[in-house]
């Protein structure tokens, strides 16, 4: 893929793509590789996640090259860039896309055995690995990386990021459960087997309080908020202790780690195999 990367970086640096006869052909090769999971916006190398900035450059290149086109018909008509149309799945893909208004953009990788419940949306650059279930009204944003056997419950929102190109996307590792109405944004990293209770919100500015280990986790200047492996996180609050807010008894939202996964937790969140 080194030659493809060099071509994308060269084209991304050009101010006038009209002068590049190979621009669209190079982009289509790039988009096919992205859709097939051969390249990723971020990948794990020796236990650490690294951002592939050139992949984001390629996606942005597609928006620059794209022209508005009309698709669909009658009331179900759409206008979007022709470089990122909706994906069409076949039985050979082994992806269950249940009828009811879901959409996946070309340039998103969806592995065999993934289940898409309606309506849900997967944006360009996302990577969704085997055995994952994306429930109704869930969103997988651009470049988000979703591991194996993850359950994104109803109305879960996984934020996307394209710019700046070196910014880390949201990353959810294997065997994570994201509860209903959760929001995970701004490059947050959920380690393996973490559990988010319904309504939990995680961002770069959100401190995460660990009541088990008596620690507070925060995002750093060059590091995202990271949820430890096996942590069980629920919505909580912390009292404001200064000023008028303290006088009025005001509290601020904060996510809280109340335990780490055990046999009881595993049994409580076990997915029914026959649904798959």
Secondary structure, DSSP 4 states (H G I P E B T S, - for coil): -HHHHHHHHHHHT-S-GGG-TTHHHHHHHHHHHHHTTSS-SEEEETTEEEE-HHHHHHHHHHHHH--EEEEEETTEEEEEEGGGPBP---GGGT-EE-SSS-EEBTT-EE-TT-EEPSS-EE-TT-EE-TT-EE-TT-EE-TT-EE-TT-EE-TT-EE----SSTTSPPPEE-TT-EE-TT-EE-TT-EE-TT-EE-TT-EE-TT--EEETTTTEEE---SSS--EEPTTEEEEEEEEE--SHHHHHTT-EEEEEEEEEE--HHHHHHTPPPGGG-
